[in-house]
């Protein structure tokens, strides 16, 4: 048990050294713990490819987890052996979870308008950014004051997937609301600076070491800060975090249900709708790819398939019958 705890502590330390997200740390620790328990508390250094294969196959066959969940477990174990134990794994095979073809949920323009009309305040502005800029929820929550460029009419999305930055459009409709949002953030910062022990906004460790004053500067503050600063689980310091994902998720789900939309729509639906509506407006797929920050254009092309499905040049045979 002691060795297991020491190993998990070592995993945490290396993850934090590499500046992985806290959610990734929690996920990796959980999967490694499950892997160890699955093999009756055997230390991972004493087991190899055969045992990893058995665990991943168990997840697919017995637990029937999704392909993404199984892939997450594989990433955690790969990280454990490569980065922590420094063991080079050989090729191994396992039963993969089934990958079904899923069609993204898309809202019509009128449905988007209905949902946004039912939202208020922060929730309205956040959802408007998701749809107006094609942002993911996590990208929206991590927006800082410095990421909004009023002169160049663009929003910079930092630390996106693969730790990449990209630029997206800045809707004219939202500019005044963003300015009010920045003023509100400034008020929150000034109030926080009066709190004893407050250490500024949450930042990557490397950046904080390079710019020690940045956490207390307005430019680095989140556009959507949490209601009050809390203790950071990594550093133990009193820090300003951004709004929790559940805040907007609950608001959007409630709005969708209230306006009578029966689609399984959520926050990510706004991003899908952003892409489809741009293509409907005649923008080329390369522009949409760039705005969504897709590395491979094949990822973006799925929206052209959806677009074609939505508007097939085929008339249903029942429409030719006079059933009235």
N, C-alpha and C positions, 0 to 999 in steps of 0.2 A: 504493500500500500504506500509506503514511504517513497519507494522508487517511482511509483506511478505519479504521485504528487510532484516529485522533483522533475519528472519528465514534462508534465503539463506546465509547470512553472517555466521550464526552459523554452517550451514552445511559445508561451506568452511573451517572453523576453525577446525572442528572435522576431516574432510577428511585429512587436512594437518598434524594434530596431529598423525594420523595413517599412515602417509607417503604413501598415495595412489598416483598413477601417476597423473600428471596434466591433462592428457586426460580423466582420470576417473572423476576427479573433474568437468571438463567442461561438461561431459556427464551427471553426476548425477544432477548438478545444472539445466541443460536444461530440464531433465525429470521432476524434481520436480516443476519447473516453469510451464511446460505444464500441469501438474496434477492440480495445483492450478487454472490456467486459465480455464481449462476444467470444473471445478466446481465453476465457477463464483466468483473467488477470496476468496473462503471459506478457512479458516485456516485449515491445515491438522489435527490439534488436535481436530477439531470439526467434522471430518468425519472419517470413519473407513473402514472396509472390503467391505461393499456394494459399496462405491464410488470407491475404488481401483479396484474392479471387473468390474465396469462399464467402467472405463478408459481403462483397459487392453483389455476388449472385444471390445471397440470402435477401438482400434489400430488394432486388428485382423480383424474385420468385415468391418469397414468403411475405414480405412487407408490401410488395407491389407499389414501390415508390415511383415517382415520375422520373423521367430521364434526367431532368435538371437536378433533382435531389440526389440521384445516384452519382452524377457528375461532380456535384459539390463534395460528396463523401470521398470520391476518388482524388479530387484536388487536395483535400485535407491530408489524406494519407501520403500522397506524393510529396507534399510539403514536409511532412514529418520525416520521411526517409531521406529526402534530398537535402533539406536545409538544416534539420536538427540532428539526425543520426548520422548524416554524411555517408549514407549507404546508397550505392547505385543499383537500382532495381533492374532486373532483366525483363524482357517482354513477358507478359502474362495475359491470359484471356479470362473472360467472365461473361456471364449471362447479362446482356444489356436490357435495361427497361425499354418497353415499347415507346417509340416516338410517334405519336399520332399527328396527323396534319391538322393544325388549328387555324381557323380563319379569324383574324383579329376583329374585335367588335368595333364598329364605326358608327358614329352619330351623324345624322344629317345636319345641315346648317341650322335648320329650325330647331332640332332637338338640342344642339349646343346652346342656342339662344335661350331655350326654355330652362335648361339646367343653370346657366349663368344667371338668369333673371331671378332664380330662387335663392342664390347665394348672396351673402352680405360681407362687407368689410374685408378682412384678411383672406377669408376663404374665396371670395369673389376674385380678388386680385391674383391670388395664387393659381386658381383654376384658369383665369384669363391668360396668365403667362404660359401655362401648360399648353393651352390651345393656340394662343397667339404666337408662340415662339417654338412650339414643338418640343418643349422640355419634358424630361422625365421628372417625377416627383422629387427624387433625391437631388437632382440638379437644381430645381427650383428652391428647395430648402437651403441649399448651400450657397446661394447667391449672396455676394457681399456688395456693399455700397460701391466699391471700386470697380465692380464688374459691369456696371451700367454706364454706358458712354452716350450722353445726350447729344454731343456734337457729331459723332460718327453714326448715330442712329443704330447702335448695335449693342448686344448683350454678350459678354464673354462668359462662356461656361467653362469653369476650371475643374481640374481633377475629375474629368469624366471617365468613361469606361477605358481601362488600360492606362489610366492616369494621363489622359490626353486632354488638351484644351481645344475648344472650337468657338467660333462666333456664330451668332444667329441674329435674326432680325429683331428690331425693337419697335413694337406696335405703337403708332402715334396715339391711338386711343388711350394707352396706358401711361403715357408720360407724366401727366399731372398727378395721377394716383401714385406713381413711383416716387415723385418728388415729396408728396405728403408722407409716404412710407419712410423715406430717408429722414425727414424731420422727426418722425416718431421714434425712429431708431436712435437718433441723436439724443432725444430726451431720455430714453431708456439708458443709454450709455452714461449720461451725466448723473443720473440717479444711482446707477451701479457704482460709479467711482466714489460715491460717498459711503459705500458699504465696506466695513473693515474686512480685510483679507481678500478683497476682490482682485483677481489677476487677469481681467480682460477676457476677450472672446477666445473661444477654442481655436487653435491653429496647429498645423503640422509642426512637430518638434523642431525639425530642421529650419523652418522659416522663423520660428520664434527665437531660435538661437541666433539667427542671422539678423533679425530685426526685433530686438528685445522690447522696443516701445510700441510695436505694431498692434499687439492685442488690445491696447487702450486707445487706438486711433480710430476715428470715425470710418475711414476708408475700408478698414478690415472687418467692420461689424456686419453681422448678418442682416439682410433685408427683412427677414422674418424671425426675429429672436424669440426665444421662449419667454414666458411671462416673468420669470425671475432666474437669476444665476443659480447653478447647482454644482455640487462637487463632481469633478471629472473623475470617472472610475480609473483612468489610466494614471493621472498625475496626482490625484488627491487634492487638487487645488480648486478654489471656488472660481468657476468659469461661466461665461455666457454661452449657452448652446442655442441652436436653432429650434424652431418649432418641430414637434414630433410628427412623424408621417401620419399617425392615426388622426390628427386634427383635421386634415383635409380629406382623408379617406372616408371618415364618418360623415363629414359635411356633404361630400359629393354623393355618397350612397343614399343619404337622406333626401337630397334634392332630386335625384333620379327617380326615386320611388314616389316622391310627392307630386311630381309633374306627370306621372303616369307612364313613364318609359319602361317597357318590360325587358329591354335588352340588359345583358349582364355587364353594364357599363361601370367603369371606375375611373380613377385618375389617369391611368395609362391610355384610356380610350381617347382622351383629348389629343394625345400625340399621334395616334393612328388617324384621327379625324383631320388633324393639321396636314398630314401628308396627303391624304386622299383629296382634300379640298384644294390644295395647291396644284395637284395634277389635273383636277377638274378645271382649274382656272387656266390651264395651258402651260404651266411652268415645266421645264424639262426635268427629266429624272435626275440628271447630274446636280441640279440646283437643290432638289429635295434631299438627295444623298448628302450633300455638303451641310445643309442646315440640320439634318438629323445626326450628322457625324458618323455615318456608316462607313466602315473601312471598305467593305465589299459591296459593290452595286447590286449584287444578287439579293442582298438583304432588303434593299429599297425596292427592287422589282416586284416583291410580293404585293406591293400596293397597286401596281399596274394590273395585276391579276384580279385583285379585289375590285378595282375600278371597272374592269371589263365584265366582271360578274354582276356588278350592280346595274349595268346598262347594256344588257345583251340585246342584240338586234334580232330577237326572236319573239314571236307573238304566241302566247299560250293558246292551244286549240280550244280551250273552254270559252275563250273570249269570242269565238266565232259562232257560238251557240246562242240562240235566243231563249234564255232560261227565265226571263222575267214574265 
